[in-house]
Amino acid sequence: MKAVPDLVEEIELTPDETDIDREYLKFVLSEWDAQALEEALLLKDASGAEVVAVGLASDPDIDQALYTALAKGADAAVKLSGGPEDATATGVRAALLAGYLAAEPADLVITGVQAADDIDGQLPPMLAAHLGQPHVSVVIAVEAADGGVLVRQEFAGGRTHQLRVTTPAVIGVQAARQAPRYAPITRIRQAMAAGGLREVTAEPAAASAAPVVRRMYRPEQTSHAQMLTGSADEVAEAIAGLLRDRGLVKG
């Protein structure tokens, strides 16, 4: 589970423009990891699987995400440390998670297919490579099957197909079969009061080579939007006029 900057916040770059300035940002659980957690809980509901939520201690506000996972039904939560203080790079995260899983193996690792602060989609395949396990990403359903799991993978245009995957394996979830369940604040506070957040120090695996960010760029500001008001007929006529002015329609 990964904590990422809340996208409703105003994002600024660091002075060297190689990263976003995280000092004053609010952090929330990555939306794809929320989907992955829900899919894991659905597996638990169907087959009695044990669900362990794992987050990195270096992520801001990760305790809140882990306690929320417990409130939703996870059986245990682990806050993982042992890597560098800055574990934002995907390769570093994969190496630390692989080190933990080497010591505490799991039948199935389910994580979000990507995260909003990198959009590279490389954590599941990197983690699978470290562990020497099969991997499938852009998954929209996971179901237990004899000797493994059945996963449904989505392609462009909404096309899907089903794969039988032997376990242990690593799955990158695009979307769960249902919307992530809600955890009332009272249950989250009960989880916090009960503790249950286990802190583990892991020995990272050898980090994989990864791209180096040389510079980030702010989005270029272009022309402003034009808001159209009036009745439906007036708006339709205004749109038709704009299209004629730009030579996109004739007449």
C-alpha positions as CSV (number, residue, x, y, z in Angstrom):
1,M,0.0,0.0,0.0
2,K,1.4,3.4,-1.0
3,A,0.5,6.9,0.3
4,V,0.5,9.5,-2.5
5,P,-0.1,13.2,-2.5
6,D,-3.8,14.2,-2.4
7,L,-4.4,15.5,-6.0
8,V,-6.8,18.2,-4.7
9,E,-3.8,19.9,-3.1
10,E,-1.7,22.5,-5.0
11,I,1.4,20.7,-6.3
12,E,4.7,22.5,-6.4
13,L,8.1,21.3,-7.7
14,T,11.3,21.1,-5.7
15,P,13.9,23.8,-6.5
16,D,15.9,21.5,-8.7
17,E,12.6,20.5,-10.5
18,T,13.4,16.7,-10.2
19,D,10.4,15.9,-7.9
20,I,7.3,17.4,-6.3
21,D,7.7,19.3,-3.0
22,R,6.1,16.9,-0.5
23,E,6.8,19.0,2.7
24,Y,3.3,20.6,3.1
25,L,1.2,18.1,1.1
26,K,-1.6,15.9,2.5
27,F,-1.2,12.2,1.7
28,V,-3.8,9.6,1.0
29,L,-3.9,6.0,0.0
30,S,-3.3,5.4,-3.7
31,E,-6.6,4.8,-5.4
32,W,-5.2,1.7,-7.2
33,D,-4.0,0.3,-3.9
34,A,-7.5,0.8,-2.4
35,Q,-8.8,-1.3,-5.3
36,A,-6.2,-3.9,-4.6
37,L,-7.2,-4.1,-1.0
38,E,-10.8,-4.5,-1.9
39,E,-10.0,-7.4,-4.2
40,A,-7.9,-9.0,-1.5
41,L,-10.9,-8.7,0.9
42,L,-13.2,-10.2,-1.6
43,L,-10.9,-13.2,-1.9
44,K,-11.0,-13.4,1.9
45,D,-14.8,-13.3,1.9
46,A,-15.0,-16.1,-0.7
47,S,-12.2,-18.4,0.5
48,G,-11.2,-17.5,4.0
49,A,-7.8,-16.2,3.0
50,E,-5.7,-14.2,5.4
51,V,-5.1,-10.6,4.3
52,V,-2.0,-8.7,5.5
53,A,-1.8,-5.0,4.5
54,V,1.8,-3.8,4.1
55,G,3.0,-0.2,3.8
56,L,6.4,1.5,3.9
57,A,7.3,3.5,7.1
58,S,8.8,6.2,4.9
59,D,5.4,7.1,3.4
60,P,3.7,10.0,5.1
61,D,0.4,9.2,6.8
62,I,0.8,5.5,6.1
63,D,-0.4,4.6,9.6
64,Q,-3.9,6.0,8.7
65,A,-4.0,3.8,5.6
66,L,-3.0,0.7,7.5
67,Y,-5.4,1.2,10.3
68,T,-8.2,1.8,7.7
69,A,-7.2,-1.5,6.1
70,L,-7.7,-3.2,9.5
71,A,-11.0,-1.5,10.0
72,K,-12.1,-2.8,6.6
73,G,-11.3,-6.4,7.4
74,A,-7.6,-7.0,6.9
75,D,-6.3,-9.5,9.5
76,A,-3.0,-7.8,10.1
77,A,-1.0,-4.7,9.1
78,V,2.7,-4.3,8.7
79,K,4.7,-1.0,8.6
80,L,7.9,-1.8,6.8
81,S,11.3,-0.1,7.3
82,G,14.9,-0.9,6.5
83,G,15.4,0.9,3.2
84,P,16.6,4.5,2.5
85,E,14.7,7.3,4.1
86,D,13.5,8.4,0.7
87,A,11.8,5.3,-0.8
88,T,9.7,7.1,-3.4
89,A,11.5,5.4,-6.4
90,T,9.7,2.3,-7.6
91,G,12.8,0.2,-7.8
92,V,13.7,1.0,-4.1
93,R,10.1,0.2,-3.0
94,A,10.2,-3.1,-4.9
95,A,13.5,-4.1,-3.4
96,L,12.3,-3.4,0.2
97,L,9.0,-5.3,-0.3
98,A,10.9,-8.2,-1.9
99,G,13.2,-8.4,1.1
100,Y,10.2,-8.5,3.4
101,L,8.5,-11.2,1.3
102,A,11.6,-13.3,1.2
103,A,11.5,-13.5,5.0
104,E,7.7,-13.7,5.2
105,P,6.4,-15.4,2.0
106,A,2.8,-14.9,0.8
107,D,0.8,-17.1,-1.5
108,L,-0.4,-14.1,-3.4
109,V,0.8,-10.5,-3.5
110,I,-1.9,-8.0,-4.7
111,T,-0.9,-4.4,-5.3
112,G,-2.2,-1.5,-7.3
113,V,-1.2,-1.5,-10.9
114,Q,0.4,1.9,-10.6
115,A,0.4,5.1,-8.4
116,A,-0.7,8.6,-9.1
117,D,2.7,10.1,-8.4
118,D,4.6,8.1,-11.0
119,I,2.1,6.3,-13.3
120,D,4.9,3.9,-14.4
121,G,3.2,0.6,-13.5
122,Q,6.5,-1.0,-12.7
123,L,6.1,-2.1,-9.1
124,P,4.3,-5.4,-9.8
125,P,6.7,-6.6,-12.5
126,M,9.8,-5.5,-10.6
127,L,8.6,-7.2,-7.4
128,A,7.7,-10.4,-9.3
129,A,11.2,-10.3,-10.9
130,H,12.9,-10.1,-7.5
131,L,10.8,-13.0,-6.2
132,G,11.1,-15.1,-9.3
133,Q,7.3,-15.4,-9.5
134,P,4.7,-15.1,-12.3
135,H,3.1,-11.7,-12.7
136,V,-0.1,-10.3,-14.3
137,S,-1.1,-6.6,-14.3
138,V,-4.1,-4.5,-15.3
139,V,-6.3,-7.1,-13.5
140,I,-10.0,-6.5,-12.8
141,A,-10.9,-9.8,-11.0
142,V,-9.0,-12.4,-8.9
143,E,-10.7,-15.7,-7.8
144,A,-9.2,-18.6,-6.0
145,A,-8.8,-21.8,-8.0
146,D,-7.1,-25.2,-7.4
147,G,-3.4,-24.7,-7.4
148,G,-3.6,-20.9,-8.0
149,V,-5.9,-18.2,-9.0
150,L,-8.0,-17.2,-12.0
151,V,-7.4,-13.5,-13.0
152,R,-9.3,-11.4,-15.5
153,Q,-7.0,-9.0,-17.4
154,E,-8.2,-5.9,-19.2
155,F,-6.9,-4.6,-22.6
156,A,-7.6,-1.4,-24.5
157,G,-11.1,-1.0,-25.8
158,G,-12.6,-3.0,-22.9
159,R,-11.4,-6.4,-24.2
160,T,-10.6,-8.9,-21.4
161,H,-9.4,-12.4,-21.1
162,Q,-8.9,-14.9,-18.3
163,L,-5.7,-16.5,-17.1
164,R,-5.0,-19.3,-14.7
165,V,-2.0,-18.4,-12.7
166,T,0.0,-20.7,-10.4
167,T,0.9,-19.3,-7.0
168,P,2.9,-17.8,-5.5
169,A,2.4,-14.8,-7.8
170,V,2.2,-11.0,-8.0
171,I,-0.9,-9.3,-9.3
172,G,-1.3,-5.6,-10.3
173,V,-4.9,-4.6,-9.9
174,Q,-6.5,-2.0,-12.1
175,A,-10.0,-2.2,-10.5
176,A,-11.7,-4.5,-8.0
177,R,-15.0,-6.3,-8.8
178,Q,-16.8,-3.8,-6.6
179,A,-16.2,-0.4,-5.2
180,P,-13.9,-0.3,-2.2
181,R,-15.9,-0.8,1.0
182,Y,-16.4,2.1,3.5
183,A,-14.8,2.1,6.9
184,P,-16.6,4.2,9.5
185,I,-14.4,6.5,11.5
186,T,-15.5,4.7,14.7
187,R,-14.1,1.4,13.4
188,I,-10.8,3.1,12.3
189,R,-10.5,4.6,15.8
190,Q,-11.2,1.2,17.3
191,A,-8.4,-0.3,15.2
192,M,-6.0,2.4,16.4
193,A,-7.0,1.8,20.0
194,A,-6.4,-1.9,19.6
195,G,-3.0,-1.4,18.1
196,G,-2.2,-4.3,15.8
197,L,0.2,-2.3,13.6
198,R,3.3,-4.4,13.4
199,E,6.6,-2.7,12.7
200,V,9.1,-4.8,10.7
201,T,12.6,-4.1,9.5
202,A,13.5,-5.8,6.3
203,E,16.8,-6.3,4.4
204,P,16.2,-4.9,0.9
205,A,16.9,-7.1,-2.1
206,A,19.4,-5.7,-4.6
207,A,17.6,-2.7,-6.2
208,S,16.9,-2.9,-9.9
209,A,18.1,-0.4,-12.4
210,A,15.5,2.3,-12.8
211,P,15.0,5.5,-14.9
212,V,16.5,8.7,-13.4
213,V,14.2,11.8,-13.4
214,R,16.3,14.6,-14.8
215,R,13.6,17.3,-14.7
216,M,9.9,17.7,-14.3
217,Y,7.9,20.4,-16.1
218,R,4.9,22.3,-15.1
219,P,1.9,21.9,-17.5
220,E,2.0,24.6,-20.2
221,Q,-0.8,27.1,-19.8
222,T,-2.9,27.4,-23.0
223,S,-5.9,29.4,-24.0
224,H,-8.8,29.6,-21.5
225,A,-12.1,27.7,-21.7
226,Q,-15.1,29.5,-23.1
227,M,-18.3,29.0,-21.0
228,L,-21.5,29.0,-23.0
229,T,-24.8,30.1,-21.3
230,G,-28.4,30.5,-22.4
231,S,-31.0,28.0,-23.6
232,A,-30.2,24.7,-25.3
233,D,-31.0,26.2,-28.7
234,E,-28.8,29.2,-28.0
235,V,-25.9,27.1,-26.8
236,A,-26.2,24.8,-29.8
237,E,-26.1,27.8,-32.2
238,A,-23.1,29.1,-30.4
239,I,-21.3,25.8,-30.7
240,A,-22.2,25.6,-34.4
241,G,-20.8,29.1,-34.9
242,L,-17.5,28.2,-33.2
243,L,-17.2,25.1,-35.4
244,R,-17.8,27.2,-38.6
245,D,-15.3,29.9,-37.5
246,R,-12.6,27.2,-37.2
247,G,-13.5,25.6,-40.5
248,L,-14.6,22.4,-39.0
249,V,-18.1,22.4,-40.5
250,K,-19.5,24.1,-43.5
251,G,-22.8,25.8,-43.9
